[in-house]
């Protein structure tokens, strides 16, 4: 399956170190060789980059790591194709605009019978992946919700994602540029960093970095990934069926399955 990477921060954080380690899972430490994509929400707007080459073979992926792009929210994806051909239109992240915001989405998993999800026609897949079809269906559901209420959106996404998870494996990240939402069907984890910052080591590349040289004392940010990116303590597993929302680098909402709260 694919690999996911996400970040939410209270002020711009350089993404190069996390991306340089993560991209090793795209053809070096992992089989995810069928393209990659990464989206950044910055103070000057949204930007994304896509390539059908494996991240470890891509000059674009190397450039993105070297440039240390500062961002407030980041969503990265390494593709291991199981539905849809290897083409740019099937490469995450997918984006759509609704209610004056650009929504960005990545998914890991595989959904059987996804064609049965009825779409309103307002949002139409451009490619042929199960994930993009599910994205359009999720936006149909969100179009009826007050998207300024992150708690309500988080709860709705959990309920909708529970239905999608019944079709197979469905791990996803979704953002409107203000809040980063995530849902865990099988395996996801997260880590919040804040001062005092120390030196950390990438599990994938072995690279070390002193975070104190890159973050001031007011910086708070959370990383999310399919599996831990670094050897530092503090990585927490999400529970299957759990949805979370992150605002300005902090976890702001959690929606858990009824079975976990009973």
ZISULRA-V254089 format. One record per backbone hydrogen bond with DSSP energy under -1.0 kcal/mol. CO is the residue of the C=O (numbers start at 1). NH is the residue of the N-H. Records with the same first field share a line. If there is no record, write none. Layout:
CO=NH  NH
This chain:
3=78
4=226
5=76
6=224
7=74
8=222
13=71
15=19
16=20
17=21
18=22
19=23
21=24
22=25
23=26
24=28  29
25=32
26=56
30=27
31=33
35=79
36=51
37=77
38=49
39=75
40=47
41=72  73
42=45
45=42
47=40
49=38
51=36
54=57
58=62
59=63
60=64
61=65
62=66
63=67
69=15
71=13
72=9
73=41
74=7
75=39
76=5
77=37
78=3
79=34
85=87
87=90
88=91
94=105
96=103
98=101
101=98
103=96
104=175
105=94
106=173
108=171
110=169
113=116
114=117
129=133
130=134
131=135
132=136
133=137
134=138
135=139
136=140
137=141
138=142
139=143
141=144
142=145
145=147
146=149
149=153
150=154
151=155
152=156
153=157
154=158
155=159
156=160
157=161
158=162
159=163
160=164
161=165
164=167
165=168
167=112
169=110
171=108
172=183
173=106
174=181
175=104
179=176
180=246
181=174
182=244
183=172
184=241
188=238
189=225
190=236
191=223
193=221
198=211
200=209
201=231
202=206
207=202
209=200
210=213
211=214  215
216=219
220=10
221=193
222=8
223=191
224=6
225=189
229=203
236=190
239=242
242=184
243=255
244=182
245=252  253
246=180
247=250
250=247
253=245
255=243
257=260
258=262
